[in-house]
Amino acid sequence: ILLEDMEAATALAQVAQILAEGDLPPDIRAAISFARITALRKANRPGEARGIATGDLLRRQVARCLAQQFAADFMAITHPHQYALSTRAGTDAVARMVSVMCEKDPRSTVAGLDGIGAYDHVLRAAIFKALLEHPELHALIPFTKLFYAQRSSYLYLGHEINQGEGVEQGD
């Protein structure tokens, strides 16, 4: 319905542009940075749950647009070590490569890494360092700063997870 109204669609585009440029008043920045945590039970670990943070819809849409806009730059910077995002059959290629390497040398050892907790272990300073090292990505710094230049705040509404009602994610 919003997109059928040209004036409303134009206003939405303007708000999205302001968000992409990171030019928000502090109270709006705080509100849009807040995320809700949903508890999901772990199928393989009865009684345990994992909190999944869901950010604001506009924030997610602007982030997606920026990711698409800078996809070629991300690919050029991370190639050939990026096998997941926007890479056709990337994980299949990695699996096949590991299989071939193990066939060549039966003494090979393969360590499995679980990417599910990757967000919890990312150093935010490393994100900014990488953005600063690549001038073609400098336009992403203001948007990134909105969400990663300070502690994240989460709201959990529902059954208890590890005795926590409100959870904060550190650096």
C-alpha positions as a Markdown table, in Angstrom:
| # | Residue | x | y | z |
|---|---|---|---|---|
| 1 | Ile | 0.0 | 0.0 | 0.0 |
| 2 | Leu | 2.9 | 2.4 | 0.9 |
| 3 | Leu | 4.5 | 1.9 | -2.5 |
| 4 | Glu | 1.2 | 2.7 | -4.3 |
| 5 | Asp | 1.3 | 6.2 | -3.0 |
| 6 | Met | 4.1 | 8.2 | -4.8 |
| 7 | Glu | 4.4 | 10.7 | -2.0 |
| 8 | Ala | 4.7 | 8.1 | 0.7 |
| 9 | Ala | 7.1 | 6.0 | -1.4 |
| 10 | Thr | 9.3 | 9.1 | -2.0 |
| 11 | Ala | 9.2 | 9.9 | 1.8 |
| 12 | Leu | 10.3 | 6.2 | 2.5 |
| 13 | Ala | 13.1 | 6.5 | 0.0 |
| 14 | Gln | 14.3 | 9.7 | 1.7 |
| 15 | Val | 14.2 | 8.1 | 5.2 |
| 16 | Ala | 16.1 | 5.1 | 3.8 |
| 17 | Gln | 18.8 | 7.4 | 2.3 |
| 18 | Ile | 19.1 | 9.3 | 5.7 |
| 19 | Leu | 19.5 | 6.0 | 7.4 |
| 20 | Ala | 22.1 | 4.7 | 4.9 |
| 21 | Glu | 24.1 | 7.9 | 5.4 |
| 22 | Gly | 24.0 | 7.4 | 9.2 |
| 23 | Asp | 22.5 | 10.8 | 9.7 |
| 24 | Leu | 20.0 | 10.1 | 12.5 |
| 25 | Pro | 19.2 | 12.1 | 15.7 |
| 26 | Pro | 20.4 | 10.2 | 18.8 |
| 27 | Asp | 16.9 | 9.1 | 20.0 |
| 28 | Ile | 16.0 | 7.7 | 16.6 |
| 29 | Arg | 19.5 | 6.0 | 16.4 |
| 30 | Ala | 18.9 | 4.3 | 19.7 |
| 31 | Ala | 15.4 | 3.1 | 18.7 |
| 32 | Ile | 16.4 | 1.7 | 15.4 |
| 33 | Ser | 19.5 | 0.1 | 16.9 |
| 34 | Phe | 17.5 | -1.9 | 19.4 |
| 35 | Ala | 16.8 | -5.5 | 18.5 |
| 36 | Arg | 14.4 | -8.1 | 19.8 |
| 37 | Ile | 15.6 | -11.5 | 20.9 |
| 38 | Thr | 13.6 | -14.6 | 20.2 |
| 39 | Ala | 14.4 | -17.8 | 21.9 |
| 40 | Leu | 14.7 | -20.9 | 19.7 |
| 41 | Arg | 15.1 | -24.4 | 21.3 |
| 42 | Lys | 18.1 | -26.3 | 20.2 |
| 43 | Ala | 16.9 | -29.6 | 18.7 |
| 44 | Asn | 20.1 | -31.4 | 19.5 |
| 45 | Arg | 20.3 | -30.1 | 23.1 |
| 46 | Pro | 17.0 | -30.5 | 25.0 |
| 47 | Gly | 16.5 | -27.7 | 27.6 |
| 48 | Glu | 18.8 | -25.3 | 25.9 |
| 49 | Ala | 17.8 | -22.3 | 23.8 |
| 50 | Arg | 19.6 | -19.9 | 21.5 |
| 51 | Gly | 18.6 | -16.2 | 21.3 |
| 52 | Ile | 18.2 | -14.9 | 17.7 |
| 53 | Ala | 18.3 | -11.1 | 17.4 |
| 54 | Thr | 15.9 | -9.5 | 14.9 |
| 55 | Gly | 16.6 | -5.9 | 14.0 |
| 56 | Asp | 14.2 | -3.2 | 12.8 |
| 57 | Leu | 12.7 | -3.9 | 9.4 |
| 58 | Leu | 13.8 | -0.6 | 7.8 |
| 59 | Arg | 17.4 | -1.1 | 9.1 |
| 60 | Arg | 17.4 | -4.6 | 7.6 |
| 61 | Gln | 16.1 | -3.4 | 4.3 |
| 62 | Val | 18.6 | -0.6 | 4.0 |
| 63 | Ala | 21.4 | -3.0 | 5.0 |
| 64 | Arg | 20.3 | -5.4 | 2.3 |
| 65 | Cys | 20.3 | -2.6 | -0.3 |
| 66 | Leu | 23.7 | -1.5 | 0.7 |
| 67 | Ala | 25.0 | -5.0 | 0.6 |
| 68 | Gln | 23.6 | -5.4 | -3.0 |
| 69 | Gln | 25.0 | -2.0 | -4.0 |
| 70 | Phe | 28.5 | -2.9 | -2.8 |
| 71 | Ala | 28.4 | -6.6 | -3.7 |
| 72 | Ala | 31.0 | -6.3 | -6.4 |
| 73 | Asp | 33.4 | -4.5 | -4.1 |
| 74 | Phe | 32.9 | -7.1 | -1.3 |
| 75 | Met | 33.5 | -9.9 | -3.8 |
| 76 | Ala | 36.6 | -8.3 | -5.2 |
| 77 | Ile | 38.0 | -7.7 | -1.7 |
| 78 | Thr | 37.3 | -11.1 | -0.3 |
| 79 | His | 37.9 | -13.2 | -3.4 |
| 80 | Pro | 39.0 | -16.1 | -3.4 |
| 81 | His | 38.4 | -16.6 | 0.4 |
| 82 | Gln | 34.7 | -15.9 | 0.5 |
| 83 | Tyr | 32.5 | -18.9 | -0.3 |
| 84 | Ala | 29.1 | -18.2 | 1.1 |
| 85 | Leu | 27.5 | -14.8 | 0.3 |
| 86 | Ser | 26.5 | -14.2 | -3.3 |
| 87 | Thr | 28.7 | -17.0 | -4.4 |
| 88 | Arg | 27.0 | -19.7 | -6.5 |
| 89 | Ala | 27.8 | -23.1 | -5.2 |
| 90 | Gly | 30.5 | -21.7 | -3.0 |
| 91 | Thr | 30.0 | -24.0 | -0.1 |
| 92 | Asp | 29.7 | -27.0 | -2.5 |
| 93 | Ala | 33.1 | -25.9 | -4.0 |
| 94 | Val | 34.7 | -25.8 | -0.6 |
| 95 | Ala | 33.3 | -29.3 | 0.3 |
| 96 | Arg | 34.6 | -30.7 | -2.9 |
| 97 | Met | 38.0 | -29.0 | -2.5 |
| 98 | Val | 38.3 | -30.5 | 1.0 |
| 99 | Ser | 37.3 | -33.9 | -0.3 |
| 100 | Val | 39.9 | -33.8 | -3.0 |
| 101 | Met | 42.6 | -32.7 | -0.7 |
| 102 | Cys | 41.8 | -35.5 | 1.7 |
| 103 | Glu | 41.9 | -38.0 | -1.1 |
| 104 | Lys | 45.3 | -36.8 | -2.1 |
| 105 | Asp | 46.7 | -37.1 | 1.4 |
| 106 | Pro | 44.8 | -39.7 | 3.6 |
| 107 | Arg | 46.7 | -38.3 | 6.7 |
| 108 | Ser | 44.9 | -34.9 | 6.3 |
| 109 | Thr | 42.9 | -33.6 | 9.2 |
| 110 | Val | 39.8 | -31.5 | 8.8 |
| 111 | Ala | 38.6 | -29.3 | 11.6 |
| 112 | Gly | 34.9 | -28.4 | 11.6 |
| 113 | Leu | 33.9 | -24.8 | 12.5 |
| 114 | Asp | 30.4 | -23.8 | 13.4 |
| 115 | Gly | 29.5 | -20.4 | 11.9 |
| 116 | Ile | 26.3 | -20.1 | 14.0 |
| 117 | Gly | 28.1 | -18.2 | 16.8 |
| 118 | Ala | 30.2 | -16.1 | 14.4 |
| 119 | Tyr | 28.4 | -12.8 | 15.3 |
| 120 | Asp | 29.1 | -13.3 | 19.0 |
| 121 | His | 32.9 | -13.5 | 18.3 |
| 122 | Val | 33.4 | -10.7 | 15.7 |
| 123 | Leu | 35.7 | -7.9 | 16.8 |
| 124 | Arg | 33.9 | -4.7 | 15.9 |
| 125 | Ala | 37.2 | -2.9 | 15.6 |
| 126 | Ala | 38.2 | -5.4 | 12.8 |
| 127 | Ile | 35.1 | -4.4 | 10.8 |
| 128 | Phe | 36.0 | -0.7 | 10.9 |
| 129 | Lys | 39.7 | -1.5 | 10.2 |
| 130 | Ala | 38.6 | -3.4 | 7.0 |
| 131 | Leu | 36.3 | -0.6 | 5.9 |
| 132 | Leu | 39.0 | 2.0 | 6.4 |
| 133 | Glu | 41.5 | -0.1 | 4.4 |
| 134 | His | 39.3 | 0.0 | 1.3 |
| 135 | Pro | 38.3 | 3.5 | 0.1 |
| 136 | Glu | 35.6 | 2.0 | -2.1 |
| 137 | Leu | 33.8 | 1.0 | 1.1 |
| 138 | His | 34.1 | 4.3 | 3.0 |
| 139 | Ala | 30.5 | 5.2 | 2.2 |
| 140 | Leu | 29.4 | 2.3 | 4.5 |
| 141 | Ile | 31.2 | 3.6 | 7.6 |
| 142 | Pro | 28.4 | 6.0 | 8.8 |
| 143 | Phe | 25.7 | 3.3 | 8.5 |
| 144 | Thr | 28.0 | 0.7 | 10.2 |
| 145 | Lys | 28.9 | 3.1 | 13.0 |
| 146 | Leu | 25.2 | 3.4 | 13.8 |
| 147 | Phe | 25.0 | -0.2 | 14.9 |
| 148 | Tyr | 28.6 | -1.3 | 15.8 |
| 149 | Ala | 30.3 | 1.7 | 17.4 |
| 150 | Gln | 28.6 | 1.1 | 20.7 |
| 151 | Arg | 27.3 | -1.8 | 22.8 |
| 152 | Ser | 24.2 | -3.5 | 21.3 |
| 153 | Ser | 21.0 | -3.5 | 23.3 |
| 154 | Tyr | 18.5 | -6.3 | 23.1 |
| 155 | Leu | 15.0 | -6.9 | 24.5 |
| 156 | Tyr | 13.8 | -10.3 | 25.3 |
| 157 | Leu | 10.1 | -10.8 | 25.9 |
| 158 | Gly | 9.0 | -14.3 | 26.7 |
| 159 | His | 10.1 | -17.3 | 28.7 |
| 160 | Glu | 13.4 | -17.0 | 30.6 |
| 161 | Ile | 16.7 | -17.8 | 28.9 |
| 162 | Asn | 19.4 | -18.4 | 31.4 |
| 163 | Gln | 17.6 | -16.2 | 33.9 |
| 164 | Gly | 17.9 | -13.2 | 31.6 |
| 165 | Glu | 15.2 | -10.8 | 30.7 |
| 166 | Gly | 17.3 | -8.1 | 29.1 |
| 167 | Val | 20.6 | -9.0 | 27.3 |
| 168 | Glu | 23.4 | -6.9 | 26.0 |
| 169 | Gln | 26.0 | -7.9 | 23.4 |
| 170 | Gly | 29.5 | -6.7 | 24.1 |
| 171 | Asp | 32.3 | -5.6 | 21.8 |
